[in-house]
Amino acid sequence: MIEDTLIASIAIRHNLTLATGNIRHFEKIQAVGYPLVLVDWKA
């Protein structure tokens, strides 16, 4: 989804940890090599 990509790009650019309830969407971005740090806020 384009919204997930935009959210992830903002987090990466500003060296932020992204807290999300939908880790699977963002793991795809990590899988291609971007340094996205994720936290599952549901856990």
mmJSON file of the N, C-alpha and C atoms, coordinates in Angstrom:
{"data_MODEL":{"atom_site":{
"group_PDB":["ATOM","ATOM","ATOM","ATOM","ATOM","ATOM","ATOM","ATOM","ATOM","ATOM","ATOM","ATOM","ATOM","ATOM","ATOM","ATOM","ATOM","ATOM","ATOM","ATOM","ATOM","ATOM","ATOM","ATOM","ATOM","ATOM","ATOM","ATOM","ATOM","ATOM","ATOM","ATOM","ATOM","ATOM","ATOM","ATOM","ATOM","ATOM","ATOM","ATOM","ATOM","ATOM","ATOM","ATOM","ATOM","ATOM","ATOM","ATOM","ATOM","ATOM","ATOM","ATOM","ATOM","ATOM","ATOM","ATOM","ATOM","ATOM","ATOM","ATOM","ATOM","ATOM","ATOM","ATOM","ATOM","ATOM","ATOM","ATOM","ATOM","ATOM","ATOM","ATOM","ATOM","ATOM","ATOM","ATOM","ATOM","ATOM","ATOM","ATOM","ATOM","ATOM","ATOM","ATOM","ATOM","ATOM","ATOM","ATOM","ATOM","ATOM","ATOM","ATOM","ATOM","ATOM","ATOM","ATOM","ATOM","ATOM","ATOM","ATOM","ATOM","ATOM","ATOM","ATOM","ATOM","ATOM","ATOM","ATOM","ATOM","ATOM","ATOM","ATOM","ATOM","ATOM","ATOM","ATOM","ATOM","ATOM","ATOM","ATOM","ATOM","ATOM","ATOM","ATOM","ATOM","ATOM","ATOM","ATOM","ATOM"],
"id":[1,2,3,4,5,6,7,8,9,10,11,12,13,14,15,16,17,18,19,20,21,22,23,24,25,26,27,28,29,30,31,32,33,34,35,36,37,38,39,40,41,42,43,44,45,46,47,48,49,50,51,52,53,54,55,56,57,58,59,60,61,62,63,64,65,66,67,68,69,70,71,72,73,74,75,76,77,78,79,80,81,82,83,84,85,86,87,88,89,90,91,92,93,94,95,96,97,98,99,100,101,102,103,104,105,106,107,108,109,110,111,112,113,114,115,116,117,118,119,120,121,122,123,124,125,126,127,128,129],
"type_symbol":["N","C","C","N","C","C","N","C","C","N","C","C","N","C","C","N","C","C","N","C","C","N","C","C","N","C","C","N","C","C","N","C","C","N","C","C","N","C","C","N","C","C","N","C","C","N","C","C","N","C","C","N","C","C","N","C","C","N","C","C","N","C","C","N","C","C","N","C","C","N","C","C","N","C","C","N","C","C","N","C","C","N","C","C","N","C","C","N","C","C","N","C","C","N","C","C","N","C","C","N","C","C","N","C","C","N","C","C","N","C","C","N","C","C","N","C","C","N","C","C","N","C","C","N","C","C","N","C","C"],
"label_atom_id":["N","CA","C","N","CA","C","N","CA","C","N","CA","C","N","CA","C","N","CA","C","N","CA","C","N","CA","C","N","CA","C","N","CA","C","N","CA","C","N","CA","C","N","CA","C","N","CA","C","N","CA","C","N","CA","C","N","CA","C","N","CA","C","N","CA","C","N","CA","C","N","CA","C","N","CA","C","N","CA","C","N","CA","C","N","CA","C","N","CA","C","N","CA","C","N","CA","C","N","CA","C","N","CA","C","N","CA","C","N","CA","C","N","CA","C","N","CA","C","N","CA","C","N","CA","C","N","CA","C","N","CA","C","N","CA","C","N","CA","C","N","CA","C","N","CA","C","N","CA","C"],
"label_alt_id":[null,null,null,null,null,null,null,null,null,null,null,null,null,null,null,null,null,null,null,null,null,null,null,null,null,null,null,null,null,null,null,null,null,null,null,null,null,null,null,null,null,null,null,null,null,null,null,null,null,null,null,null,null,null,null,null,null,null,null,null,null,null,null,null,null,null,null,null,null,null,null,null,null,null,null,null,null,null,null,null,null,null,null,null,null,null,null,null,null,null,null,null,null,null,null,null,null,null,null,null,null,null,null,null,null,null,null,null,null,null,null,null,null,null,null,null,null,null,null,null,null,null,null,null,null,null,null,null,null],
"label_comp_id":["MET","MET","MET","ILE","ILE","ILE","GLU","GLU","GLU","ASP","ASP","ASP","THR","THR","THR","LEU","LEU","LEU","ILE","ILE","ILE","ALA","ALA","ALA","SER","SER","SER","ILE","ILE","ILE","ALA","ALA","ALA","ILE","ILE","ILE","ARG","ARG","ARG","HIS","HIS","HIS","ASN","ASN","ASN","LEU","LEU","LEU","THR","THR","THR","LEU","LEU","LEU","ALA","ALA","ALA","THR","THR","THR","GLY","GLY","GLY","ASN","ASN","ASN","ILE","ILE","ILE","ARG","ARG","ARG","HIS","HIS","HIS","PHE","PHE","PHE","GLU","GLU","GLU","LYS","LYS","LYS","ILE","ILE","ILE","GLN","GLN","GLN","ALA","ALA","ALA","VAL","VAL","VAL","GLY","GLY","GLY","TYR","TYR","TYR","PRO","PRO","PRO","LEU","LEU","LEU","VAL","VAL","VAL","LEU","LEU","LEU","VAL","VAL","VAL","ASP","ASP","ASP","TRP","TRP","TRP","LYS","LYS","LYS","ALA","ALA","ALA"],
"label_asym_id":["A","A","A","A","A","A","A","A","A","A","A","A","A","A","A","A","A","A","A","A","A","A","A","A","A","A","A","A","A","A","A","A","A","A","A","A","A","A","A","A","A","A","A","A","A","A","A","A","A","A","A","A","A","A","A","A","A","A","A","A","A","A","A","A","A","A","A","A","A","A","A","A","A","A","A","A","A","A","A","A","A","A","A","A","A","A","A","A","A","A","A","A","A","A","A","A","A","A","A","A","A","A","A","A","A","A","A","A","A","A","A","A","A","A","A","A","A","A","A","A","A","A","A","A","A","A","A","A","A"],
"label_entity_id":["1","1","1","1","1","1","1","1","1","1","1","1","1","1","1","1","1","1","1","1","1","1","1","1","1","1","1","1","1","1","1","1","1","1","1","1","1","1","1","1","1","1","1","1","1","1","1","1","1","1","1","1","1","1","1","1","1","1","1","1","1","1","1","1","1","1","1","1","1","1","1","1","1","1","1","1","1","1","1","1","1","1","1","1","1","1","1","1","1","1","1","1","1","1","1","1","1","1","1","1","1","1","1","1","1","1","1","1","1","1","1","1","1","1","1","1","1","1","1","1","1","1","1","1","1","1","1","1","1"],
"label_seq_id":[1,1,1,2,2,2,3,3,3,4,4,4,5,5,5,6,6,6,7,7,7,8,8,8,9,9,9,10,10,10,11,11,11,12,12,12,13,13,13,14,14,14,15,15,15,16,16,16,17,17,17,18,18,18,19,19,19,20,20,20,21,21,21,22,22,22,23,23,23,24,24,24,25,25,25,26,26,26,27,27,27,28,28,28,29,29,29,30,30,30,31,31,31,32,32,32,33,33,33,34,34,34,35,35,35,36,36,36,37,37,37,38,38,38,39,39,39,40,40,40,41,41,41,42,42,42,43,43,43],
"pdbx_PDB_ins_code":[null,null,null,null,null,null,null,null,null,null,null,null,null,null,null,null,null,null,null,null,null,null,null,null,null,null,null,null,null,null,null,null,null,null,null,null,null,null,null,null,null,null,null,null,null,null,null,null,null,null,null,null,null,null,null,null,null,null,null,null,null,null,null,null,null,null,null,null,null,null,null,null,null,null,null,null,null,null,null,null,null,null,null,null,null,null,null,null,null,null,null,null,null,null,null,null,null,null,null,null,null,null,null,null,null,null,null,null,null,null,null,null,null,null,null,null,null,null,null,null,null,null,null,null,null,null,null,null,null],
"Cartn_x":[0.833,0.0,0.88,0.465,1.238,1.344,0.318,0.353,1.434,1.572,2.593,3.986,4.175,5.458,5.792,4.828,5.037,5.376,4.63,4.884,6.283,6.636,7.952,9.07,8.884,9.937,10.176,9.14,9.292,10.065,9.718,10.414,11.894,12.177,13.565,14.349,13.788,14.477,14.834,13.976,14.18,14.716,15.161,15.724,14.791,13.522,12.516,12.181,11.719,11.175,9.692,9.245,7.849,7.058,6.109,5.224,3.961,3.65,2.521,1.834,0.597,-0.14,-0.144,0.511,0.529,1.968,2.722,4.14,4.36,3.489,3.688,3.826,3.054,3.158,4.543,5.079,6.345,7.553,7.402,8.514,8.918,8.003,8.326,9.331,9.226,10.159,11.531,11.556,12.822,13.468,12.657,13.163,13.964,13.69,14.448,15.668,15.923,17.177,17.12,15.951,15.859,15.976,16.657,16.905,15.712,14.609,13.385,13.322,13.176,13.079,11.603,11.123,9.715,9.478,8.335,7.869,6.391,5.994,4.578,3.896,3.094,2.452,1.369,0.969,-0.021,0.591,1.893,2.572,2.795],
"Cartn_y":[-1.178,0.0,1.245,2.204,3.444,4.176,4.091,4.771,4.168,2.85,2.179,2.605,2.729,3.141,4.565,5.44,6.819,6.894,6.186,6.168,5.62,4.529,3.92,4.852,5.526,6.416,7.579,8.089,9.168,8.656,7.475,6.893,6.649,6.112,5.846,7.149,8.13,9.417,10.124,9.986,10.681,9.756,8.561,7.582,7.306,7.075,6.806,5.319,4.873,3.525,3.604,2.729,2.716,1.719,2.221,1.371,1.114,-0.162,-0.522,-1.775,-1.902,-3.111,-4.071,-3.688,-4.507,-4.679,-5.443,-5.66,-6.226,-7.106,-7.776,-6.804,-5.739,-4.767,-4.138,-3.824,-3.103,-4.02,-5.292,-6.236,-6.367,-6.146,-6.189,-5.106,-3.969,-2.869,-3.214,-3.822,-4.272,-5.335,-6.197,-7.318,-6.869,-5.686,-5.197,-4.375,-4.312,-3.736,-2.369,-1.824,-0.511,-0.67,0.281,0.176,0.643,-0.019,0.335,-0.45,0.273,-0.353,-0.407,-1.617,-1.832,-2.297,-1.9,-2.368,-2.677,-3.837,-4.213,-3.68,-2.666,-2.039,-2.923,-3.972,-4.893,-5.913,-6.131,-7.169,-6.742],
"Cartn_z":[0.0,0.0,0.0,-0.736,-0.848,0.489,1.311,2.608,3.502,3.498,4.302,3.849,2.563,2.021,2.454,2.424,2.84,4.33,5.152,6.597,6.874,6.222,6.428,5.975,4.865,4.361,5.311,5.937,6.919,8.134,8.615,9.762,9.45,8.272,7.876,7.777,7.129,6.911,8.209,9.224,10.492,11.595,11.188,12.13,13.309,12.992,14.007,14.055,15.192,15.33,15.001,14.15,13.728,14.567,15.336,16.133,15.319,15.113,14.268,14.79,14.444,14.754,13.577,12.486,11.277,10.791,11.531,11.24,9.834,9.392,8.088,6.928,6.915,5.816,5.767,6.921,6.974,6.87,7.187,7.039,5.577,4.68,3.248,2.894,3.539,3.286,3.857,5.024,5.602,4.71,4.134,3.335,2.12,1.61,0.448,0.86,2.186,2.645,3.305,3.505,4.146,5.659,6.325,7.771,8.61,8.458,9.178,10.481,11.592,12.908,13.282,13.585,13.88,15.305,15.837,17.143,16.993,17.505,17.454,18.707,18.576,19.724,20.346,19.674,20.212,21.173,21.022,21.814,23.245],
"occupancy":[1.0,1.0,1.0,1.0,1.0,1.0,1.0,1.0,1.0,1.0,1.0,1.0,1.0,1.0,1.0,1.0,1.0,1.0,1.0,1.0,1.0,1.0,1.0,1.0,1.0,1.0,1.0,1.0,1.0,1.0,1.0,1.0,1.0,1.0,1.0,1.0,1.0,1.0,1.0,1.0,1.0,1.0,1.0,1.0,1.0,1.0,1.0,1.0,1.0,1.0,1.0,1.0,1.0,1.0,1.0,1.0,1.0,1.0,1.0,1.0,1.0,1.0,1.0,1.0,1.0,1.0,1.0,1.0,1.0,1.0,1.0,1.0,1.0,1.0,1.0,1.0,1.0,1.0,1.0,1.0,1.0,1.0,1.0,1.0,1.0,1.0,1.0,1.0,1.0,1.0,1.0,1.0,1.0,1.0,1.0,1.0,1.0,1.0,1.0,1.0,1.0,1.0,1.0,1.0,1.0,1.0,1.0,1.0,1.0,1.0,1.0,1.0,1.0,1.0,1.0,1.0,1.0,1.0,1.0,1.0,1.0,1.0,1.0,1.0,1.0,1.0,1.0,1.0,1.0],
"B_iso_or_equiv":[0.0,0.0,0.0,0.0,0.0,0.0,0.0,0.0,0.0,0.0,0.0,0.0,0.0,0.0,0.0,0.0,0.0,0.0,0.0,0.0,0.0,0.0,0.0,0.0,0.0,0.0,0.0,0.0,0.0,0.0,0.0,0.0,0.0,0.0,0.0,0.0,0.0,0.0,0.0,0.0,0.0,0.0,0.0,0.0,0.0,0.0,0.0,0.0,0.0,0.0,0.0,0.0,0.0,0.0,0.0,0.0,0.0,0.0,0.0,0.0,0.0,0.0,0.0,0.0,0.0,0.0,0.0,0.0,0.0,0.0,0.0,0.0,0.0,0.0,0.0,0.0,0.0,0.0,0.0,0.0,0.0,0.0,0.0,0.0,0.0,0.0,0.0,0.0,0.0,0.0,0.0,0.0,0.0,0.0,0.0,0.0,0.0,0.0,0.0,0.0,0.0,0.0,0.0,0.0,0.0,0.0,0.0,0.0,0.0,0.0,0.0,0.0,0.0,0.0,0.0,0.0,0.0,0.0,0.0,0.0,0.0,0.0,0.0,0.0,0.0,0.0,0.0,0.0,0.0],
"pdbx_formal_charge":[null,null,null,null,null,null,null,null,null,null,null,null,null,null,null,null,null,null,null,null,null,null,null,null,null,null,null,null,null,null,null,null,null,null,null,null,null,null,null,null,null,null,null,null,null,null,null,null,null,null,null,null,null,null,null,null,null,null,null,null,null,null,null,null,null,null,null,null,null,null,null,null,null,null,null,null,null,null,null,null,null,null,null,null,null,null,null,null,null,null,null,null,null,null,null,null,null,null,null,null,null,null,null,null,null,null,null,null,null,null,null,null,null,null,null,null,null,null,null,null,null,null,null,null,null,null,null,null,null],
"auth_seq_id":[1,1,1,2,2,2,3,3,3,4,4,4,5,5,5,6,6,6,7,7,7,8,8,8,9,9,9,10,10,10,11,11,11,12,12,12,13,13,13,14,14,14,15,15,15,16,16,16,17,17,17,18,18,18,19,19,19,20,20,20,21,21,21,22,22,22,23,23,23,24,24,24,25,25,25,26,26,26,27,27,27,28,28,28,29,29,29,30,30,30,31,31,31,32,32,32,33,33,33,34,34,34,35,35,35,36,36,36,37,37,37,38,38,38,39,39,39,40,40,40,41,41,41,42,42,42,43,43,43],
"auth_comp_id":["MET","MET","MET","ILE","ILE","ILE","GLU","GLU","GLU","ASP","ASP","ASP","THR","THR","THR","LEU","LEU","LEU","ILE","ILE","ILE","ALA","ALA","ALA","SER","SER","SER","ILE","ILE","ILE","ALA","ALA","ALA","ILE","ILE","ILE","ARG","ARG","ARG","HIS","HIS","HIS","ASN","ASN","ASN","LEU","LEU","LEU","THR","THR","THR","LEU","LEU","LEU","ALA","ALA","ALA","THR","THR","THR","GLY","GLY","GLY","ASN","ASN","ASN","ILE","ILE","ILE","ARG","ARG","ARG","HIS","HIS","HIS","PHE","PHE","PHE","GLU","GLU","GLU","LYS","LYS","LYS","ILE","ILE","ILE","GLN","GLN","GLN","ALA","ALA","ALA","VAL","VAL","VAL","GLY","GLY","GLY","TYR","TYR","TYR","PRO","PRO","PRO","LEU","LEU","LEU","VAL","VAL","VAL","LEU","LEU","LEU","VAL","VAL","VAL","ASP","ASP","ASP","TRP","TRP","TRP","LYS","LYS","LYS","ALA","ALA","ALA"],
"auth_asym_id":["A","A","A","A","A","A","A","A","A","A","A","A","A","A","A","A","A","A","A","A","A","A","A","A","A","A","A","A","A","A","A","A","A","A","A","A","A","A","A","A","A","A","A","A","A","A","A","A","A","A","A","A","A","A","A","A","A","A","A","A","A","A","A","A","A","A","A","A","A","A","A","A","A","A","A","A","A","A","A","A","A","A","A","A","A","A","A","A","A","A","A","A","A","A","A","A","A","A","A","A","A","A","A","A","A","A","A","A","A","A","A","A","A","A","A","A","A","A","A","A","A","A","A","A","A","A","A","A","A"],
"auth_atom_id":["N","CA","C","N","CA","C","N","CA","C","N","CA","C","N","CA","C","N","CA","C","N","CA","C","N","CA","C","N","CA","C","N","CA","C","N","CA","C","N","CA","C","N","CA","C","N","CA","C","N","CA","C","N","CA","C","N","CA","C","N","CA","C","N","CA","C","N","CA","C","N","CA","C","N","CA","C","N","CA","C","N","CA","C","N","CA","C","N","CA","C","N","CA","C","N","CA","C","N","CA","C","N","CA","C","N","CA","C","N","CA","C","N","CA","C","N","CA","C","N","CA","C","N","CA","C","N","CA","C","N","CA","C","N","CA","C","N","CA","C","N","CA","C","N","CA","C","N","CA","C"],
"pdbx_PDB_model_num":[1,1,1,1,1,1,1,1,1,1,1,1,1,1,1,1,1,1,1,1,1,1,1,1,1,1,1,1,1,1,1,1,1,1,1,1,1,1,1,1,1,1,1,1,1,1,1,1,1,1,1,1,1,1,1,1,1,1,1,1,1,1,1,1,1,1,1,1,1,1,1,1,1,1,1,1,1,1,1,1,1,1,1,1,1,1,1,1,1,1,1,1,1,1,1,1,1,1,1,1,1,1,1,1,1,1,1,1,1,1,1,1,1,1,1,1,1,1,1,1,1,1,1,1,1,1,1,1,1]
}}}
